[in-house]
Amino acid sequence: MAAFSKYVATPILPSDPVVRLAALMADHALSLYLAGLACAVLAAAGAWLLLRRIVKPSAPGSALPPLQLILRFGLGLLALAGAGAVFAEIADELSDGDAMGRFDEALAAHLSRTLQPGELRAFAWVTHLGDAATLTALCVLVGVLLLLRGRRGMALAWVLACAGGGLLNRLLKATFERVRPVHDHGFAVADGFSFPSGHTSGAVVVYGMLAYLLLRQLAPRWHLPVAVATAALVFTIGFSRVMLQVHWASDVLAGFASGTAWLLTCVLVTEWLRRPARTRGAITAGR
């Protein structure tokens, strides 16, 4: 892990297929963004529709059968394990200095030569939606609104999720100590360690928790639009960090993974604590 603090750029060889792939992706960065955005939206929509078919919704005010609760928590734990495994794999690839590190360097280098000022300016505006100041202000605002509505338990869960996600990212950065790419274009400035991306993980946690709160309050017809809009926003914020060259691509992928893992942890714990003690006992017993 500490090897990241001694991270030294490796020579970028044009004959390297990894470098050629990075150059091709940099040359078509905007097309890649649109394709990735479409995939994120379709994945969110598909996941939501699939869950609606597998996990049957309950009538308002009624308790879910234990088997349905087990299925819901089981799917959540499976997704949590998957996100953790993705993060661990990315960290392992980087610590070995393998192809991912070469790809990161080549992509950042080519983006710095090919992106136009207008493109950088647009992504610089979007990336502010993931700034620590923006996310903190949103955390305080939503927390106050929940308190005013008498939802003290949800307000506590919301604040702990947002604050805990920020603390987790700081701990991970301090553990890996990876330096950032050089970004001297003037459209964005970032300091501190790079891995994983704080903007990305913060956006996943804060906007994801906000979507969770909205899904609990809004009518079912709004659930799919909320899920799709959240996925599009989070993906765009993460992608902007690569386009602005303030993060390596693997930093952003790791931010998605770590943020998703923490978000799922917070949602699962919140849902678990909301259930009556007898229902939690039924889940534990597998009845």
MIDRENVEX-559387 format. One record per residue (C-alpha): residue in three letters; x, y, z. Coordinates in nm, 4 decimals, padded with zeros to 6 digits. Layout:
BEGIN
GUBA, ALA, X, Y, Z .
...
END
This chain:
BEGIN
GUBA, MET, 00.0000, 00.0000, 00.0000 .
GUBA, ALA, 00.2675, 00.2462, 00.0994 .
GUBA, ALA, 00.4307, 00.1880, -00.2380 .
GUBA, PHE, 00.1915, 00.4428, -00.3834 .
GUBA, SER, 00.3786, 00.7227, -00.2031 .
GUBA, LYS, 00.6808, 00.6312, -00.4156 .
GUBA, TYR, 00.4819, 00.6220, -00.7373 .
GUBA, VAL, 00.7084, 00.7048, -01.0317 .
GUBA, ALA, 00.5804, 00.7530, -01.3848 .
GUBA, THR, 00.6866, 00.4752, -01.6180 .
GUBA, PRO, 00.7947, 00.5444, -01.9765 .
GUBA, ILE, 00.4995, 00.5604, -02.2169 .
GUBA, LEU, 00.5845, 00.3387, -02.5115 .
GUBA, PRO, 00.3725, 00.3902, -02.8273 .
GUBA, SER, 00.4099, 00.0212, -02.9113 .
GUBA, ASP, 00.2424, -00.0804, -02.5874 .
GUBA, PRO, -00.1161, -00.1951, -02.6685 .
GUBA, VAL, -00.2338, -00.0498, -02.3370 .
GUBA, VAL, -00.0979, 00.2899, -02.4389 .
GUBA, ARG, -00.2591, 00.2648, -02.7816 .
GUBA, LEU, -00.5925, 00.1857, -02.6193 .
GUBA, ALA, -00.5579, 00.4847, -02.3876 .
GUBA, ALA, -00.4753, 00.7125, -02.6808 .
GUBA, LEU, -00.7774, 00.5868, -02.8757 .
GUBA, MET, -01.0062, 00.6488, -02.5795 .
GUBA, ALA, -00.8615, 00.9980, -02.5279 .
GUBA, ASP, -00.9232, 01.0831, -02.8932 .
GUBA, HIS, -01.2897, 00.9863, -02.8528 .
GUBA, ALA, -01.3377, 01.1057, -02.4953 .
GUBA, LEU, -01.6722, 01.2790, -02.5491 .
GUBA, SER, -01.8153, 00.9839, -02.7397 .
GUBA, LEU, -01.6903, 00.7594, -02.4622 .
GUBA, TYR, -01.8617, 00.9810, -02.2048 .
GUBA, LEU, -02.1949, 00.9643, -02.3886 .
GUBA, ALA, -02.1663, 00.5874, -02.4275 .
GUBA, GLY, -02.0767, 00.5478, -02.0609 .
GUBA, LEU, -02.3627, 00.7754, -01.9576 .
GUBA, ALA, -02.6062, 00.5679, -02.1625 .
GUBA, CYS, -02.4725, 00.2498, -02.0027 .
GUBA, ALA, -02.5063, 00.3982, -01.6525 .
GUBA, VAL, -02.8660, 00.5044, -01.7197 .
GUBA, LEU, -02.9595, 00.1687, -01.8729 .
GUBA, ALA, -02.7883, -00.0203, -01.5901 .
GUBA, ALA, -02.9764, 00.1822, -01.3276 .
GUBA, ALA, -03.3069, 00.1347, -01.5079 .
GUBA, GLY, -03.2448, -00.2349, -01.5660 .
GUBA, ALA, -03.1385, -00.2979, -01.2074 .
GUBA, TRP, -03.4420, -00.1178, -01.0741 .
GUBA, LEU, -03.6867, -00.2996, -01.3005 .
GUBA, LEU, -03.5230, -00.6341, -01.2215 .
GUBA, LEU, -03.5455, -00.5701, -00.8488 .
GUBA, ARG, -03.9108, -00.4757, -00.8835 .
GUBA, ARG, -03.9769, -00.8144, -01.0433 .
GUBA, ILE, -03.7684, -01.0185, -00.7975 .
GUBA, VAL, -03.8510, -00.8282, -00.4797 .
GUBA, LYS, -04.2247, -00.7814, -00.4555 .
GUBA, PRO, -04.3364, -00.4459, -00.3126 .
GUBA, SER, -04.5487, -00.4549, -00.0008 .
GUBA, ALA, -04.8728, -00.2707, 00.0582 .
GUBA, PRO, -04.8364, 00.0576, 00.2487 .
GUBA, GLY, -04.8232, -00.0034, 00.6226 .
GUBA, SER, -04.7925, -00.3819, 00.5895 .
GUBA, ALA, -04.4966, -00.5919, 00.7002 .
GUBA, LEU, -04.2938, -00.7877, 00.4501 .
GUBA, PRO, -04.2816, -01.1673, 00.4808 .
GUBA, PRO, -03.9505, -01.2898, 00.6303 .
GUBA, LEU, -03.8460, -01.4565, 00.3032 .
GUBA, GLN, -03.8873, -01.1280, 00.1168 .
GUBA, LEU, -03.6781, -00.9515, 00.3797 .
GUBA, ILE, -03.4091, -01.2177, 00.3529 .
GUBA, LEU, -03.4073, -01.1755, -00.0249 .
GUBA, ARG, -03.3745, -00.7978, -00.0013 .
GUBA, PHE, -03.0915, -00.8073, 00.2500 .
GUBA, GLY, -02.9250, -01.0933, 00.0653 .
GUBA, LEU, -02.9173, -00.8997, -00.2611 .
GUBA, GLY, -02.7820, -00.5951, -00.0784 .
GUBA, LEU, -02.5049, -00.7954, 00.0861 .
GUBA, LEU, -02.4169, -00.9564, -00.2465 .
GUBA, ALA, -02.3861, -00.6145, -00.4116 .
GUBA, LEU, -02.1806, -00.4911, -00.1157 .
GUBA, ALA, -01.9408, -00.7844, -00.1488 .
GUBA, GLY, -01.9105, -00.7198, -00.5227 .
GUBA, ALA, -01.8232, -00.3530, -00.4724 .
GUBA, GLY, -01.5631, -00.4446, -00.2120 .
GUBA, ALA, -01.4103, -00.7036, -00.4429 .
GUBA, VAL, -01.3859, -00.4504, -00.7275 .
GUBA, PHE, -01.2062, -00.2034, -00.5027 .
GUBA, ALA, -00.9651, -00.4701, -00.3781 .
GUBA, GLU, -00.8869, -00.5810, -00.7352 .
GUBA, ILE, -00.8138, -00.2256, -00.8480 .
GUBA, ALA, -00.5872, -00.1661, -00.5491 .
GUBA, ASP, -00.4046, -00.4927, -00.6146 .
GUBA, GLU, -00.3476, -00.4093, -00.9812 .
GUBA, LEU, -00.2039, -00.0695, -00.8936 .
GUBA, SER, 00.0222, -00.1961, -00.6213 .
GUBA, ASP, 00.1745, -00.4384, -00.8698 .
GUBA, GLY, 00.2403, -00.1582, -01.1219 .
GUBA, ASP, 00.0649, -00.3540, -01.3952 .
GUBA, ALA, -00.1259, -00.2529, -01.7061 .
GUBA, MET, -00.3731, -00.0367, -01.5182 .
GUBA, GLY, -00.1007, 00.1997, -01.4042 .
GUBA, ARG, 00.0356, 00.2337, -01.7583 .
GUBA, PHE, -00.3160, 00.2938, -01.8878 .
GUBA, ASP, -00.3759, 00.5656, -01.6283 .
GUBA, GLU, -00.0608, 00.7539, -01.7237 .
GUBA, ALA, -00.1146, 00.7261, -02.0982 .
GUBA, LEU, -00.4788, 00.8352, -02.0772 .
GUBA, ALA, -00.4006, 01.1425, -01.8664 .
GUBA, ALA, -00.1130, 01.2374, -02.0962 .
GUBA, HIS, -00.3228, 01.2104, -02.4119 .
GUBA, LEU, -00.6181, 01.3957, -02.2595 .
GUBA, SER, -00.3909, 01.6839, -02.1665 .
GUBA, ARG, -00.3006, 01.7203, -02.5357 .
GUBA, THR, -00.6376, 01.6616, -02.7005 .
GUBA, LEU, -00.9107, 01.8241, -02.4906 .
GUBA, GLN, -01.0283, 02.1710, -02.5900 .
GUBA, PRO, -01.0852, 02.4605, -02.3440 .
GUBA, GLY, -01.4619, 02.4472, -02.3957 .
GUBA, GLU, -01.4732, 02.0803, -02.3005 .
GUBA, LEU, -01.2603, 02.1368, -01.9937 .
GUBA, ARG, -01.4767, 02.4322, -01.8892 .
GUBA, ALA, -01.7967, 02.2273, -01.9136 .
GUBA, PHE, -01.6582, 01.9426, -01.7051 .
GUBA, ALA, -01.5095, 02.1906, -01.4584 .
GUBA, TRP, -01.8601, 02.3246, -01.3955 .
GUBA, VAL, -02.0055, 01.9768, -01.3469 .
GUBA, THR, -01.7301, 01.8641, -01.1129 .
GUBA, HIS, -01.8283, 02.1310, -00.8570 .
GUBA, LEU, -02.1405, 01.9261, -00.7855 .
GUBA, GLY, -01.9049, 01.6793, -00.6171 .
GUBA, ASP, -01.6985, 01.9370, -00.4254 .
GUBA, ALA, -01.6668, 01.8826, -00.0518 .
GUBA, ALA, -01.8303, 02.2222, 00.0096 .
GUBA, THR, -02.1284, 02.1350, -00.2105 .
GUBA, LEU, -02.1796, 01.7934, -00.0545 .
GUBA, THR, -02.1385, 01.9315, 00.2973 .
GUBA, ALA, -02.3958, 02.2047, 00.2345 .
GUBA, LEU, -02.6374, 01.9447, 00.0952 .
GUBA, CYS, -02.5759, 01.7218, 00.3973 .
GUBA, VAL, -02.6573, 02.0050, 00.6388 .
GUBA, LEU, -02.9628, 02.1205, 00.4417 .
GUBA, VAL, -03.1211, 01.7765, 00.4146 .
GUBA, GLY, -03.0375, 01.6995, 00.7776 .
GUBA, VAL, -03.2127, 02.0159, 00.8940 .
GUBA, LEU, -03.5177, 01.9429, 00.6780 .
GUBA, LEU, -03.5431, 01.5923, 00.8219 .
GUBA, LEU, -03.5223, 01.7296, 01.1756 .
GUBA, LEU, -03.7908, 01.9878, 01.1027 .
GUBA, ARG, -04.0159, 01.7065, 00.9831 .
GUBA, GLY, -03.9529, 01.5118, 01.3017 .
GUBA, ARG, -03.7494, 01.2393, 01.1287 .
GUBA, ARG, -03.4687, 01.2315, 01.3826 .
GUBA, GLY, -03.3702, 00.8726, 01.3111 .
GUBA, MET, -03.3408, 00.9308, 00.9377 .
GUBA, ALA, -03.1579, 01.2585, 00.9995 .
GUBA, LEU, -02.9011, 01.0724, 01.2083 .
GUBA, ALA, -02.8643, 00.8008, 00.9443 .
GUBA, TRP, -02.8229, 01.0648, 00.6735 .
GUBA, VAL, -02.5541, 01.2615, 00.8577 .
GUBA, LEU, -02.3634, 00.9507, 00.9629 .
GUBA, ALA, -02.3676, 00.8181, 00.6061 .
GUBA, CYS, -02.2414, 01.1440, 00.4553 .
GUBA, ALA, -01.9815, 01.2148, 00.7229 .
GUBA, GLY, -01.8691, 00.8529, 00.7394 .
GUBA, GLY, -01.8196, 00.8395, 00.3638 .
GUBA, GLY, -01.5925, 01.1430, 00.3791 .
GUBA, LEU, -01.3943, 00.9982, 00.6678 .
GUBA, LEU, -01.3553, 00.6633, 00.4906 .
GUBA, ASN, -01.2194, 00.8354, 00.1804 .
GUBA, ARG, -00.9657, 01.0299, 00.3864 .
GUBA, LEU, -00.8491, 00.7112, 00.5544 .
GUBA, LEU, -00.8107, 00.5336, 00.2202 .
GUBA, LYS, -00.6168, 00.8249, 00.0713 .
GUBA, ALA, -00.3832, 00.8298, 00.3708 .
GUBA, THR, -00.3344, 00.4539, 00.3387 .
GUBA, PHE, -00.2468, 00.4458, -00.0321 .
GUBA, GLU, -00.0760, 00.7889, -00.0625 .
GUBA, ARG, -00.0973, 00.7991, -00.4405 .
GUBA, VAL, 00.0060, 01.1185, -00.6172 .
GUBA, ARG, -00.2216, 01.2911, -00.8660 .
GUBA, PRO, -00.1657, 01.3441, -01.2387 .
GUBA, VAL, -00.0176, 01.6762, -01.3438 .
GUBA, HIS, -00.3020, 01.9177, -01.4283 .
GUBA, ASP, -00.1834, 02.2638, -01.5241 .
GUBA, HIS, -00.4669, 02.3712, -01.7595 .
GUBA, GLY, -00.6147, 02.6032, -01.4947 .
GUBA, PHE, -00.9763, 02.4810, -01.5161 .
GUBA, ALA, -00.9534, 02.2726, -01.1986 .
GUBA, VAL, -00.7087, 02.2508, -00.9110 .
GUBA, ALA, -00.6832, 01.9604, -00.6679 .
GUBA, ASP, -00.4290, 01.8770, -00.4022 .
GUBA, GLY, -00.3738, 01.5950, -00.1587 .
GUBA, PHE, -00.3565, 01.2276, -00.2379 .
GUBA, SER, -00.5430, 01.0785, -00.5303 .
GUBA, PHE, -00.6652, 00.7255, -00.4575 .
GUBA, PRO, -00.9621, 00.6800, -00.4436 .
GUBA, SER, -01.1420, 00.9805, -00.5895 .
GUBA, GLY, -01.3176, 01.1753, -00.3134 .
GUBA, HIS, -01.5485, 01.3556, -00.5543 .
GUBA, THR, -01.6630, 01.0237, -00.6982 .
GUBA, SER, -01.7122, 00.8355, -00.3737 .
GUBA, GLY, -01.8716, 01.1409, -00.2115 .
GUBA, ALA, -02.1170, 01.1782, -00.4999 .
GUBA, VAL, -02.2110, 00.8106, -00.4803 .
GUBA, VAL, -02.2753, 00.8300, -00.1054 .
GUBA, VAL, -02.4468, 01.1692, -00.0773 .
GUBA, TYR, -02.6577, 01.1603, -00.3938 .
GUBA, GLY, -02.7212, 00.7895, -00.3463 .
GUBA, MET, -02.8463, 00.8423, 00.0104 .
GUBA, LEU, -03.0563, 01.1347, -00.1107 .
GUBA, ALA, -03.2118, 00.9063, -00.3724 .
GUBA, TYR, -03.2785, 00.6498, -00.0985 .
GUBA, LEU, -03.4611, 00.9127, 00.1076 .
GUBA, LEU, -03.6606, 01.0292, -00.1932 .
GUBA, LEU, -03.7606, 00.6758, -00.2872 .
GUBA, ARG, -03.9042, 00.6332, 00.0611 .
GUBA, GLN, -04.1168, 00.9469, 00.0256 .
GUBA, LEU, -04.2194, 00.9719, -00.3384 .
GUBA, ALA, -04.4936, 00.7872, -00.5226 .
GUBA, PRO, -04.3818, 00.4718, -00.7112 .
GUBA, ARG, -04.4101, 00.6440, -01.0497 .
GUBA, TRP, -04.1130, 00.8650, -00.9521 .
GUBA, HIS, -03.8854, 00.5840, -00.8397 .
GUBA, LEU, -03.7391, 00.4973, -01.1792 .
GUBA, PRO, -03.6703, 00.8633, -01.2771 .
GUBA, VAL, -03.4951, 00.9202, -00.9437 .
GUBA, ALA, -03.2757, 00.6118, -00.9876 .
GUBA, VAL, -03.1849, 00.7042, -01.3463 .
GUBA, ALA, -03.1148, 01.0708, -01.2675 .
GUBA, THR, -02.8945, 00.9758, -00.9718 .
GUBA, ALA, -02.6916, 00.7320, -01.1817 .
GUBA, ALA, -02.6447, 00.9918, -01.4576 .
GUBA, LEU, -02.5331, 01.2611, -01.2123 .
GUBA, VAL, -02.2896, 01.0397, -01.0239 .
GUBA, PHE, -02.1372, 00.8999, -01.3431 .
GUBA, THR, -02.0898, 01.2493, -01.4869 .
GUBA, ILE, -01.9183, 01.3767, -01.1726 .
GUBA, GLY, -01.6821, 01.0811, -01.1706 .
GUBA, PHE, -01.6057, 01.1095, -01.5416 .
GUBA, SER, -01.5311, 01.4802, -01.5017 .
GUBA, ARG, -01.2417, 01.4000, -01.2674 .
GUBA, VAL, -01.0690, 01.2002, -01.5399 .
GUBA, MET, -01.1407, 01.4576, -01.8103 .
GUBA, LEU, -00.9949, 01.7345, -01.5917 .
GUBA, GLN, -00.6898, 01.5154, -01.5229 .
GUBA, VAL, -00.7130, 01.5683, -01.1488 .
GUBA, HIS, -00.7521, 01.1926, -01.0993 .
GUBA, TRP, -00.6316, 00.8792, -01.2686 .
GUBA, ALA, -00.9053, 00.6683, -01.4252 .
GUBA, SER, -00.8478, 00.3928, -01.1686 .
GUBA, ASP, -00.8991, 00.6486, -00.8876 .
GUBA, VAL, -01.2483, 00.7132, -01.0191 .
GUBA, LEU, -01.3291, 00.3429, -01.0616 .
GUBA, ALA, -01.2125, 00.2835, -00.7053 .
GUBA, GLY, -01.4222, 00.5808, -00.5903 .
GUBA, PHE, -01.7307, 00.4265, -00.7481 .
GUBA, ALA, -01.6550, 00.0949, -00.5756 .
GUBA, SER, -01.5737, 00.2318, -00.2291 .
GUBA, GLY, -01.8630, 00.4779, -00.2380 .
GUBA, THR, -02.1060, 00.2055, -00.3431 .
GUBA, ALA, -01.9821, -00.0260, -00.0687 .
GUBA, TRP, -02.0297, 00.2419, 00.1988 .
GUBA, LEU, -02.3678, 00.3488, 00.0588 .
GUBA, LEU, -02.4976, -00.0081, 00.0621 .
GUBA, THR, -02.3654, -00.0563, 00.4153 .
GUBA, CYS, -02.5513, 00.2537, 00.5359 .
GUBA, VAL, -02.8754, 00.1609, 00.3595 .
GUBA, LEU, -02.8679, -00.1973, 00.4854 .
GUBA, VAL, -02.7965, -00.0912, 00.8438 .
GUBA, THR, -03.0686, 00.1749, 00.8294 .
GUBA, GLU, -03.3229, -00.0719, 00.6936 .
GUBA, TRP, -03.2182, -00.3322, 00.9507 .
GUBA, LEU, -03.2630, -00.0929, 01.2432 .
GUBA, ARG, -03.6006, 00.0223, 01.1112 .
GUBA, ARG, -03.7405, -00.3296, 01.1314 .
GUBA, PRO, -03.9117, -00.4442, 01.4512 .
GUBA, ALA, -03.6989, -00.6654, 01.6745 .
GUBA, ARG, -03.9195, -00.9686, 01.6037 .
GUBA, THR, -03.8722, -00.9228, 01.2276 .
GUBA, ARG, -03.4934, -00.8979, 01.2632 .
GUBA, GLY, -03.5042, -01.2183, 01.4638 .
GUBA, ALA, -03.6964, -01.3896, 01.1865 .
GUBA, ILE, -03.4394, -01.2781, 00.9312 .
GUBA, THR, -03.1520, -01.4016, 01.1453 .
GUBA, ALA, -03.3259, -01.7353, 01.1970 .
GUBA, GLY, -03.3914, -01.7626, 00.8220 .
GUBA, ARG, -03.7663, -01.8126, 00.8628 .
END
